[in-house]
């Protein structure tokens, strides 16, 4: 089932639009001729991400929290589609500030849905692969059961809060007919993402460029699939234009699986660090890697009792079936793009590199 591409420009509101994904989405929508308004309190987003858009006559920006219903109501009254991306992001922030995480995610989404219903705006809710928890499925399907850890471990507060967001959004659709689409992002990465809140690729690339040891948490055998932000944005835009997608949940991710230990080796090789010729298959304590990869226990990286997913691989057949979308950029291309961006914007490199 292919997406029905919209020719008529629409008015979009992006919550969290100065963040990593939100700023790329704003660019993509403007390039397609749509009008874009962004609301962001800049708590985790960055104005630099959207500063280059300020002169565009089709772009507006409001600095405020998405939980401010008065401001959000005014903005929603002037839009056709709301892309709700505002949320607490990153494992480190979730562990450090669980109250902020829960309140931001649940209360923010509730406010968005209330004002959207008032004006019958379509809403696309950004969710996360975290909702699958500790599921042992070989690849996560949208209808799979989820397995979360105990509530005594705040690691799972983020997953639980995003699940509530999904339940709430789908309930609004069923009870009130609100046009809603939920998309679960899997490890979205690319230019403008930082390692500030535990995002693994920018963190490792920054360390490699500085010549520091790359810190890999746990045993490094946990696997992930990384999706370029440009591919993620394309999927979200297509879902916004696909009427049959209303009331449904979609995985949006890559299926190129890699262990974090292998990822660290790949980043070292890409950064041109010495001693990386034997990157394929060597163990973490191989002499070729001595001093270049440092294994850090989870309890040291976060807090005692921290739990992590062993695998996180999406089944993306549903989003492909509805919209024709599939990822176009490889992990190697992602690493190059992140490295180039960090070299140009945030990293002061030693003279030897």
C-alpha positions, 0 to 999 in steps of 0.5 A: 500500500503506497502513501498518497503524496500530498500536493497541497501545502499544509501548516505543520506544528513541530513540538521539540522542533529545535531538537535533533530529529525535529530540526531535520523534520522542519527542514524537510517540510519547508523544502516540500513547501509546507509552513512550519511552526516550532515550539521548544523550551530548549531544555534539550534542543538547541536554537543553533539547529534551527537558526538558519531557518529563521529568515524563511517566511514560512517558518516560525519559532516559539520558545515555550514548554509543550505543557503550556496549554495556552500557548500550545492551543494558539499554535494548534489552532493555526495548523493542520498537522502536529508532529509531537517530538518533544520528550525527555531523550537519552538514557543518561537523562532518563536515569538522572531525572526520572521525574522529569522524564515521566512528567514531560512525556506523559503530561506533554502528550496529553496536552498535545492531544487535547488541543489537537482534538479541539481543532481536529488536527492530525497528530503524529506521535514519536515513540521509541523502540524502548517500549519493547523493553527486554523482549527476546523477539528476533525482530520487534513487530508492532504487535509483539508483547513487551517485557519491562523491568521492575518499577524499582529501576528507573531505566524503564520509566522512559519506556513505560511513559512512552507506552502510556503516550501510545495508549493515550493517542490510540484511545483519542483515535478510537473514542473521538476519531482524532487522526493519530499515527504513532511511529517508534524510532529505532536509534536515529542518528546523524548530524546535529546529534550530540553525546550529551545524553548518552547517544552512543555514536556521537559520543564514540566519534567524539572520543575517537576524534580527540584520540581518547579511549572509546568507552563501551558499556557492559560487555559490548555484545549488545546489538543495535540498528542505527537509522540515518535521521534523513531516512527517519524524517522521510518515513515520518513525512510519508506517514503524515501523508498516508491516510490508511496509516491513521490509528496505527503504530509503525516501526521506523528503523534500520535492520543493519544490526551491529554490536556496540563493540564492533561499532567502536572498532568501526568508528576507530577505523573510520576516524583513522586512528592508528592500530585499527588494521585488525578491526574485524573479529579481534577481541576487546583485549586484543593487543591491537585495541590496547588502550583504544577501547575501554570496557565500562560496567553498567553500574559505573556508567549509570547506576547500580542495577542498570539493565539494558536490552541485548538486541534491538532489531525492528521489523519494518515490513509494515511501514514499507507496506503502507508507504513504500519507505525503506532506509537508504543510508548505510551505517558507514555513511552515518558514521561519515556524516556524524564525523564530518559534522563534529569535525566542522562544528564541535571538535577541536582536533589535536594537531596530529589528527 
